[in-house]
């Protein structure tokens, strides 16, 4: 017998899943709990979603995409190339990992417990990297917008995002985050726009000025 899917039932499952994942985390939430909150039998959830991982992505993907769209709008209002680039990195590495009760950390829990039959897809990561690469390119000085490594920079940012999501959940010191964000900002902008440090030759260096006798 063909099961008839209803939009309102699917929406109830998604709402319940988001609420429970946000409050309890992915690892501590069971399909049975989601079904109870949604008013659906656990077996009925699998009519709409092939696995718990698939269900998670159906709530996580729109959440993350909407957040990056908001980031893009915010950056348009930021003045200064360095301020723009730094804010991009700051939002992805510091702000997003701590938002909605560390919701991004659920991604790490979900992927780390997934099996080959759960149907993991890298499409969301590809979308995020492409979107952020575009935001980065638009935020750079005109002389650097023809660089070909925007995609690689975005890839590095999102590979680190996973780690920062975990560290934020566990508690990372703000001063360490600021240093990491500044370093990545310098790397993206390049040496010609990074803050210059005074070069002081080490002791014994021929270029080091001698003290007066």
N, C-alpha and C positions, 0 to 999 in steps of 0.2 A: 504493500500500500504506500502510495506516494505521500510524504509528509508535506503539509502546506505550511510555508513559512509566513509569519506575520511580522510586519515592520515594527509594530508596537512591542512585540515580544523580544525581538532582537535589540531594540533600543533599551528595554528594561534590563536585559542581560549586560549590555555595554555600560549602562549607568551603574549597575551594581558592581561590576568588575572594577570600574574606575574608582569608585568609593572605597572598596575593600583594599585594592592595591595601594591606594594613597594612605589609608589609615593603618593597614597591617603589613603591607609589603607583598610582593608577588609570592615569595617563598612561604609566607605564613597564611596565604589564602588558598582555600580549596575550592574545587568546582562545586562541591556540595554547598558551601557557604554562599557562593555566588548565586546558585540556584535558589537557595532559601530567601535571600534578599530580593531577588528578581521575581520570586513567585513562580519559578519554573523547576520542574524535576531535573536533577543532574543529567539524566540521559537526554533530556530535551535540549540541553545546551549544545550537545554534539550534533544536533540537527542543523544548527546555525554556524558552529565553529568546529573545525576538525580537531583542534587540540587547545590546550590551555595557552600554549605559546601563540597560536593564531589569534585567540581572543585577546591576549595581552597586546599584540601589535595593532589590533583594531582600535584600541583605546590610546595606545602610546603614540602611534604615528600621527594622528591629527593633532594631538597635544604638542608634540615636538615641532611639527611643521608650522602650526599657528604661532609658536614662540619665535621661530626664526623669521617669520613674516613680520612680527612685531619688532624684532631686532633690526630688520632692514629699514622699517619706517623710522625707528629711533635714530639710526645712523645718519639718515638724511637730514636730521635736525642738528647734528653735532658739527661744530666748527673745528677745523684744523685736521690735517691728514693724520698726524700722530694720535690725536684724541679719538679719531674715528677708528683707526686700526686697534688701538688699545682697548676701546670699548667693545669691539667685536670679540676679541680674545677674552676679555673680562666676563662678558655675558655667558659665553660658552663654557668657560672653565670654572667660573665662580658663581654666577647668578643661577643659571639653569640647574646645576647639580643640587642646589639647596632649596629650590622652589617646590611647592606642593608636597611638603613633607619628604623631601629628597626623592621625588618620584622617578627621576632619571636612574637612580640606583636599581630600580626594579628591572631595568633592561639587562644589567649585569647578572642579576639573579636568574632572569628568564633564559638568557642565552647560555649561561654556564650549566644549566640543568637540562638543556634541550637535547634531543636525540635526532639522528638522521631522519627519522620518520615524522618529526614534528613540522617539517616544511619550512625551515628557516630560509629567509631571503635577504639578500643584501641590498635590495632596491631602496629601502629607506636611507641607508647610509649613503648610497650613490646620490640620492636626491639632496640630502643635507650637504654633502661635500660640494655638489654642483652649485647649490644656492649660495653657500658661504663663499665659494670661489668668486662668484659674481659680485657679492657684496664687497669682498676684499679688493677686487680689481677697481670697482667704482670709488673706493676710498683712498686709493693710492695717488700720489702726485702724478700728473700727466706724463712726466718723463719715465715713470716706472710701470705704466699700465700695459706696455707691450711685452712685459715679462711673460715667460711661458710656464712659470711655476706656480700660478695661482691655485691650480688643482692640487698640486703636491702640498702646498702650504695648508690648504683646507683639509687634506687627508691627515696631515700631522696633527692639526688642531683636534680633529675628531677621534683620532687614535688616543690622544691624551685625554680627551673628554671622558672616556670610559673610566680611566684611572682616577680622574678628579671627582667623578661621581661617587666612586667608592670612598675616596679620602674625605669628601665633604660629609658623607653619611657617618663616617667614623670620627670625624672632627680633625680638620687640618688647620694649622696655624695661619692666620691671615697674612703675617709678614712673609711667609714662604710663598704664598700664593701671589702676593704683589711682585716679588722678585721674579717668579716664573713668568708672569704676565708681561712685565717690562722686558724681559729677555726675549720672549717670543715676538713682541712688538718690534724690537730692534732688528730681529732677524728678518721679519717681513718687510720692513721699510728699507733695510739696507744700510750700510755704513755711512752713506752720504747724508742720511736724515736722522741717524741715531745720535743721541747726546754724546758729545766728545768728552773724553776724559784726558786730563793733563798727563802727558807721558813723563814719568819720572824715572830716569835711568837707575838701575840697581847699583848698590855700592860696588866700587871698583870699575864701573863702566867708564870707558874713555870719554864718553860724552857727558858724564856727570860733572858739573862745575865743582871745582875745588874750593874748600873753605879757606877764607883768608888766614894767613899765618898769624 
